[in-house]
Amino acid sequence: MSEVEPSHDPATPARIASFPQRPEDRLRLALRRLDEAIGEQATAAGLRQAIGDLSRTMSRLGDGVAGYRGALDSAAAEIERALTATRTLQATADRMAV
């Protein structure tokens, strides 16, 4: 399909794109546009799959972070218990040293 640029002179009438007159030209144009649309759909399908992969990866990452947070909370609780035991032992040692 050939397009002609419209003139910027207001006195010149606007030109419009020519439409193929012969059936085989119209068919060829339609097939070319269909091929372009199918290519765009394939690109979109690939993008949808990539987004799905990213979503699953982010979900696994979230699960891993939640597990890591749980492990840190457990470690913090153990450290707090160890500090409490250390303070108790220090107080006992201080009483024994007097």
KEKOL-21587 format. One record per residue: y, z, x of N, C-alpha, C, CB in turn; residue in one letter. Coordinates in steps of 0.02 Angstrom, whole numbers, plus 32768, in hexadecimal, padded with zeros to 4 digits. Last residue first. Glycine has a CB too. Layout:
BEGIN
Y Z X Y Z X Y Z X Y Z X a
...
END
This chain:
BEGIN
7D95 92CF 8655 7DC2 9309 8654 7D9F 9349 8663 7DE4 930F 8613 v
7D36 926E 8646 7D57 9275 8688 7D83 92B3 868A 7D81 9237 8698 a
7D11 926D 85C3 7CE0 9286 85F4 7D02 9293 8638 7CA7 9254 85FC m
7D7E 9233 8586 7D6E 9278 8575 7D3F 9296 85A7 7D50 927C 8530 r
7D75 91B1 85BE 7DB1 91DA 85CB 7DA3 9224 85BC 7DEE 91C2 85A1 d
7CFD 9186 8586 7D02 918E 85CF 7D3E 91BA 85E0 7D09 914A 85F2 a
7D23 9180 8500 7CEC 91AC 8514 7CF1 91BB 855F 7CA7 918D 8502 t
7D84 911C 8508 7D97 915F 84F0 7D62 9193 8505 7DA1 915F 84A2 a
7D33 90B3 8533 7D6A 90CA 855D 7D80 9111 8549 7DA6 909A 8559 q
7CDF 90A4 84C3 7CC2 90B9 8503 7CF8 90D3 8533 7C9C 907E 8524 l
7D40 907B 8466 7D19 90B8 845A 7CFB 90D1 849B 7CE1 90AA 8426 t
7D6B 9005 84A2 7D9B 903C 8499 7D76 907E 848D 7DCA 902D 845D r
7CF3 8FBC 849A 7D11 8FCB 84DB 7D42 9005 84D6 7D36 8F8D 84F7 t
7CE4 8FB0 8410 7CB2 8FD5 8437 7CCD 8FE8 847B 7C71 8FAB 843F a
7D54 8F61 83F6 7D4E 8FA3 83D7 7D1C 8FCE 83FD 7D37 8F9C 838C t
7D33 8EEF 8440 7D6F 8F16 8451 7D6C 8F5C 8434 7DAE 8EF2 8438 l
7CC1 8EC6 83F9 7CBA 8ED9 843F 7CF7 8F02 8455 7CB3 8E9B 846C a
7CFB 8EA7 837D 7CC9 8EDD 8381 7CC1 8EF5 83C9 7C85 8EC5 8365 r
7D4D 8E3C 83A8 7D6C 8E79 838B 7D3B 8EB3 838D 7D82 8E6B 8342 e
7CEB 8DE3 83D1 7D1A 8DFD 8402 7D3B 8E3D 83E8 7D50 8DC8 8413 i
7CAF 8DC8 8355 7C88 8DE8 838A 7CB6 8E06 83C0 7C58 8DB5 83AA e
7D1B 8D8A 8315 7D00 8DC8 82F9 7CD7 8DED 832E 7CD5 8DBA 82BB a
7D29 8D19 8367 7D61 8D49 8362 7D48 8D8C 8347 7D99 8D2C 8334 a
7CB0 8CD9 834E 7CBE 8CF1 8392 7CF7 8D24 8390 7CD1 8CB7 83C0 a
7CC2 8CBA 82C7 7C8B 8CE7 82DB 7C98 8D04 8320 7C47 8CC2 82DA s
7D2E 8C62 82D3 7D35 8CA0 82AC 7CFF 8CD2 82BE 7D32 8C90 8260 d
7CF1 8BFC 831E 7D29 8C22 833A 7D34 8C64 8315 7D6A 8BF8 8339 l
7C93 8BD0 82C0 7C7C 8BEC 8300 7CB3 8C15 8321 7C63 8BB5 832F a
7CEA 8B9F 825D 7CBC 8BD6 824E 7CA3 8BF8 828D 7C80 8BBD 8226 g
7D25 8B38 82A6 7D4F 8B6F 828D 7D24 8BAC 827D 7D78 8B59 824F r
7CB5 8AE6 82B6 7CD7 8B02 82F1 7D02 8B3E 82DD 7D02 8ACC 8314 y
7C9E 8AC3 8231 7C6B 8AE8 8257 7C89 8B0A 8294 7C33 8ABA 826C g
7D15 8A7D 8218 7D05 8AB9 81F0 7CD0 8AE3 8214 7CEB 8AA5 81A9 a
7D05 8A15 8272 7D3D 8A43 827B 7D30 8A84 8254 7D80 8A23 8265 v
7C96 89D5 8238 7C92 89F0 827C 7CC9 8A23 8289 7C96 89B9 82AF g
7CCC 89AD 81BE 7C93 89DB 81BF 7C8D 89FC 8203 7C52 89B6 81AD d
7D2E 8955 81EE 7D41 8990 81C7 7D0A 89C4 81C6 7D54 897D 8180 g
7CDA 88F4 8226 7D08 8919 8250 7D1E 8959 822E 7D44 88EE 8263 l
7C9E 88C4 81B2 7C75 88E5 81E5 7CA0 890E 8214 7C4B 88B2 820D r
7D12 888D 8178 7CED 88C1 8155 7CC1 88E8 8186 7CC2 88A3 811D s
7D33 882B 81D4 7D62 8863 81C9 7D3F 889D 81A6 7D9F 884C 81A1 m
7CC5 87D7 81C1 7CD0 87F6 8203 7CFE 8833 81FB 7CEE 87C3 8235 t
7CDA 87AD 813D 7C9D 87D3 814F 7CA6 87F8 8191 7C60 87A5 8152 r
7D55 876B 814F 7D50 87A3 8121 7D13 87CE 8131 7D4C 878A 80D8 s
7D30 8705 81A6 7D61 8736 81BC 7D5D 8775 8190 7DA8 8719 81BA l
7CDB 86BD 8152 7CC1 86DA 8190 7CEF 8711 81A9 7CB9 86A5 81C7 d
7D39 8695 80F1 7CFF 86C0 80DF 7CE2 86E2 811C 7CCA 8696 80BC g
7D89 8644 8140 7DA7 8680 8121 7D6F 86B0 810C 7DD3 866C 80E4 i
7D2D 85E0 815F 7D4A 8608 8195 7D69 8649 817A 7D80 85E0 81BC a
7D18 85AC 80DF 7CE0 85CB 8103 7CFB 85F7 813B 7CB1 8595 8120 q
7D97 8579 80C3 7D7B 85AE 8098 7D42 85D2 80BC 7D62 8590 8055 r
7D9E 8518 8128 7DCD 8550 8128 7DB2 8589 80FE 7E12 853A 810F l
7D3B 84C2 80FC 7D34 84E2 813E 7D62 851E 8143 7D44 84B1 8175 g
7D75 849A 8084 7D35 84BE 8083 7D2A 84E2 80C5 7CFA 848D 8075 a
7DE6 8456 80B4 7DEF 8493 808C 7DAE 84BC 808A 7E05 8481 8045 a
7DA7 83EB 80F3 7DD0 8419 811A 7DD9 845B 80F5 7E15 83F9 812A t
7D6D 83B1 8083 7D42 83CA 80B9 7D68 83FB 80E5 7D27 838F 80E4 a
7DDF 838E 803D 7DB1 83BE 8020 7D83 83DC 8056 7D87 839E 7FE8 q
7E13 832C 8092 7E3A 8369 8087 7E0D 83A0 806A 7E75 835C 8058 e
7DAE 82CC 8085 7DBC 82EA 80C6 7DE3 832B 80BF 7DE3 82BA 80F1 g
7DBF 82AE 7FFE 7D7F 82CC 8014 7D89 82ED 8058 7D47 8296 8016 i
7E3E 8272 8005 7E35 82AF 7FDE 7DF4 82D3 7FF2 7E33 82A0 7F92 a
7E21 8201 8052 7E51 8232 806B 7E48 8275 8047 7E9A 8219 8062 e
7DC9 81C0 7FFA 7DB2 81D5 803D 7DE0 820A 805A 7DAD 8198 806C d
7E22 81A6 7F92 7DE9 81D2 7F87 7DCE 81EC 7FC9 7DB1 81AC 7F60 l
7E77 814B 7FD2 7E92 818C 7FBB 7E59 81BE 7FAD 7EBD 8183 7F7B r
7E1C 80E4 7FE6 7E3D 8103 8020 7E59 8147 800D 7E76 80D5 8039 r
7DFB 80C5 7F62 7DC7 80DE 7F8F 7DE6 8100 7FCD 7D98 80A6 7FA6 l
7E76 8095 7F35 7E58 80D0 7F16 7E23 80EE 7F43 7E39 80BD 7ED2 a
7E85 8025 7F88 7EB6 805B 7F8B 7E99 809C 7F6E 7EF6 8047 7F65 l
7E16 7FDA 7F5C 7E1B 7FED 7FA2 7E4C 8028 7FAB 7E32 7FB1 7FCD r
7E3C 7FC6 7ED6 7DFF 7FEA 7EE6 7E01 8004 7F2E 7DC1 7FBE 7EDC l
7EAD 7F78 7EE8 7EB4 7FB9 7EC7 7E77 7FE5 7ED7 7EBC 7FB1 7E7A r
7E72 7F0A 7F24 7EA4 7F30 7F4A 7EAD 7F76 7F2C 7EE7 7F0A 7F4A d
7E20 7EDD 7EBE 7E00 7EF5 7EFC 7E31 7F1B 7F28 7DE3 7EBA 7F23 e
7E80 7EB9 7E5B 7E51 7EF1 7E4F 7E31 7F0B 7E90 7E1A 7EDB 7E20 p
7F27 7E9A 7E92 7EE2 7E84 7E8C 7EB3 7EC0 7E84 7ECE 7E5A 7ECB r
7F9C 7EE5 7EA3 7F91 7EC0 7E65 7F49 7EAB 7E5C 7FBD 7E82 7E63 q
7FD4 7F80 7EE0 7FA7 7F46 7EE9 7F98 7F26 7EA5 7F65 7F5B 7F0C p
807E 7FA1 7ED1 803B 7FB5 7EBD 800E 7F78 7EC3 803A 7FD2 7E75 f
8106 7FCC 7F3B 80DF 7F99 7F18 8099 7FB3 7F0A 80DC 7F57 7F42 s
8186 803F 7F1B 8148 802E 7F3F 8122 7FFB 7F17 811C 806D 7F4D a
822C 7FFF 7EFA 81F4 802B 7EED 81B7 8013 7F13 81E4 802F 7EA1 i
82D6 8006 7F24 8296 7FE2 7F27 825F 8014 7F1B 828D 7FBE 7F6C r
8372 8009 7ECF 833B 802D 7EEF 82FC 8003 7EEE 832F 8072 7ECD a
83F4 7F92 7EF1 83C4 7FB2 7EC3 838B 7FD3 7EEA 83A7 7F7E 7E91 p
848A 7FB4 7F43 8449 7F95 7F48 8418 7FB7 7F19 842F 7F97 7F91 t
84F6 8006 7F34 84F9 7FC5 7F12 84B6 7FA2 7F13 852F 7F9A 7F32 a
84DF 8074 7F85 84D9 807D 7F3D 84DA 803A 7F17 8511 80A8 7F23 p
847C 806C 8011 84B7 804D 7FF3 84B0 8052 7FA7 84C0 8002 800A d
8406 8090 8045 8435 80C6 803A 8476 80AD 801B 8444 80EA 807C h
836F 804D 8001 83AD 8045 8026 83DB 807F 8015 83CF 8001 8014 s
82CA 808D 8016 8303 807C 7FEC 8342 8077 8017 830C 80B0 7FB4 p
8247 803F 8070 827A 8073 8070 82B3 805F 8041 8295 8080 80B8 e
81B2 8013 8025 81F0 7FFA 8041 8224 8031 803A 8207 7FB8 801D v
8106 8019 8046 8141 8037 8029 817E 801C 804B 813F 8084 802E e
806B 7FD4 801F 80A6 7FD2 8049 80E0 7FF0 8023 80B6 7F8A 805E s
7FC6 8000 802A 8000 8000 8000 803D 8000 802D 8000 803C 7FD0 m
END
